[in-house]
Amino acid sequence: MGEAYNALLNHFHLSPILTYNYPSKNKTAAATEGATYLEKLRNTIKQGLIDAAKDKNKDTLSPRRPTVLLAHSSNQWDIEEALQRQQIGGTIYPAISQIDTLIFYDGYSVTVGEKTYTYPGVDPGKAYLIDPQKYFVELVKHDLRVDASGPDLSRLVVSQIVGRARRGVYAAPGNAVQELTLP
């Protein structure tokens, strides 16, 4: 039950980011400049950070400052290397230090009885730069509560266990997320 609850929490928090239809101001295309894949990936991430900083919120006039990068786990090693200090053509470039949290999410699927629950993950060709400070709020009335009762022989139930939680998420991805298409 705990594993399923964690999968549900991941879905609550990440599905607004993964399913949102981003306008062009929130999209960054894959960079084509660079001799290697890692250079192109680094340039794509840098351009995404630049595009996010140029986009100012209409109400607050503050730019987006992404500190979280969400991607598929198959891109983990390349992204980690692209964010590090690099020497390209004899020039040493510093690490991209603005991103302090990496989240790699592939989704989740489980079958319970005859029903299958599937939560989609990040597409391997995409990544998301997220500014989590202002536009993501979680409302929690109560966390997971598990109630257990004795057997009910009339329904052939040995022990009944019920889990419940009351929580919700307010998310405004258009104000906080930059979608990257990876090279």
C-alpha positions in Angstrom: 0.0 0.0 0.0 2.9 2.4 0.8 4.4 1.8 -2.7 1.1 2.5 -4.4 0.6 5.7 -2.3 4.1 7.0 -3.3 3.2 6.3 -6.9 0.0 8.3 -6.5 1.9 11.2 -4.9 4.4 11.2 -7.8 1.4 11.3 -10.2 -0.3 14.2 -8.3 2.9 16.3 -8.3 4.3 15.5 -11.7 1.3 15.0 -14.0 0.5 18.7 -14.2 4.0 19.3 -15.6 3.9 16.3 -18.0 0.4 16.8 -19.4 0.4 20.6 -19.8 0.2 21.9 -23.4 3.1 24.4 -23.3 2.9 27.6 -25.4 6.0 28.5 -27.5 7.4 30.8 -24.9 7.8 27.8 -22.6 9.5 25.6 -25.1 13.2 25.3 -26.0 14.3 23.4 -29.1 17.3 21.1 -29.1 20.5 23.0 -29.8 22.4 22.2 -33.0 25.6 23.9 -32.2 28.4 21.8 -30.7 30.6 19.0 -31.9 29.4 16.3 -29.5 26.1 15.2 -28.1 27.1 16.5 -24.6 27.9 19.9 -26.0 24.5 20.0 -27.7 22.8 18.9 -24.5 24.7 21.5 -22.4 23.7 24.2 -24.9 20.1 23.1 -24.9 20.0 23.3 -21.1 21.7 26.7 -21.1 19.3 28.0 -23.7 16.4 26.7 -21.7 17.6 28.7 -18.6 18.1 31.8 -20.8 14.6 31.4 -22.3 13.0 31.0 -18.8 14.8 34.1 -17.5 13.5 36.2 -20.4 9.9 35.2 -19.7 8.5 37.5 -17.1 5.2 36.8 -15.3 2.5 39.3 -16.3 1.3 39.8 -12.7 4.6 39.8 -10.7 7.0 40.9 -13.4 9.5 38.4 -12.0 11.4 36.0 -14.4 11.5 32.3 -14.0 14.6 30.9 -12.2 14.5 27.1 -12.6 16.4 25.1 -10.0 14.9 21.7 -10.7 15.5 19.5 -13.8 13.0 16.7 -14.5 13.9 14.1 -17.1 13.7 10.4 -18.0 16.2 8.1 -16.2 17.7 7.0 -19.5 19.2 10.5 -19.8 20.6 10.6 -16.3 24.3 10.2 -17.0 24.3 12.5 -20.0 22.5 15.3 -18.1 24.8 14.9 -15.1 27.9 15.2 -17.3 26.4 18.1 -19.3 25.9 20.1 -16.1 29.5 19.6 -14.9 32.5 21.7 -15.6 33.7 21.0 -19.2 36.7 21.8 -21.4 35.5 22.4 -25.0 38.1 23.3 -27.6 40.7 24.4 -25.1 38.3 26.6 -23.1 37.1 25.6 -19.7 33.4 26.3 -19.0 32.2 26.3 -15.4 29.5 23.9 -14.2 25.9 25.0 -14.6 25.2 25.7 -10.9 21.6 27.1 -11.1 20.1 23.6 -11.2 20.4 22.1 -7.7 17.9 19.2 -8.0 17.7 16.5 -10.6 14.5 14.3 -10.7 14.5 11.3 -13.0 11.0 9.8 -13.4 9.9 7.0 -15.7 6.4 6.5 -14.5 4.8 3.6 -12.6 2.5 0.7 -13.4 1.0 -1.9 -11.1 -1.7 -4.5 -11.5 -4.1 -5.1 -8.6 -6.5 -8.0 -9.3 -7.7 -7.5 -12.8 -7.2 -3.7 -12.9 -3.9 -2.0 -14.0 -2.9 1.4 -12.8 -0.5 3.3 -15.1 1.1 6.6 -14.4 3.1 8.0 -17.4 6.6 9.2 -16.9 8.8 11.7 -18.7 9.3 11.1 -22.4 13.0 10.2 -23.1 13.2 13.1 -25.7 12.0 15.8 -23.2 13.2 17.4 -20.0 11.6 20.1 -17.9 13.3 23.0 -16.1 11.1 23.9 -13.1 10.9 26.9 -10.8 9.1 25.4 -7.8 9.0 28.4 -5.5 5.8 30.2 -6.4 3.4 28.2 -8.6 3.2 24.8 -7.1 1.3 24.4 -3.8 0.2 21.2 -2.1 -2.9 21.3 0.1 -3.0 18.5 2.7 -6.0 17.9 4.9 -4.5 14.7 6.2 -1.8 12.3 5.0 -2.3 8.6 4.5 -4.4 7.0 7.2 -4.7 3.2 7.3 -7.7 1.6 9.1 -7.8 -2.1 9.8 -10.7 -4.0 11.1 -11.4 -7.6 11.9 -12.6 -10.4 9.7 -16.0 -10.4 8.0 -17.0 -14.0 7.3 -20.2 -13.0 5.5 -18.0 -11.6 2.7 -15.1 -14.0 3.2 -12.8 -11.2 4.2 -10.0 -12.3 6.5 -8.9 -8.7 7.4 -10.1 -5.5 6.0 -7.5 -2.7 5.4 -8.5 0.7 4.1 -6.1 3.5 3.2 -7.3 7.1 2.7 -5.8 10.5 2.3 -7.1 14.0 1.5 -4.7 16.2 -0.4 -4.6 18.2 -3.6 -2.1 20.1 -5.7 -2.4 23.6 -7.3 0.0 23.9 -10.2 0.6 26.6 -12.8 3.1 25.1 -15.2 2.8 27.9 -17.7 4.3 30.3 -15.1 7.0 27.9 -13.8 8.2 25.4 -16.3 10.4 25.4 -19.4 10.0 22.3 -21.7 13.2 21.2 -23.4 13.5 19.0 -26.5 16.7 17.1 -26.1 19.1 16.7 -29.0 
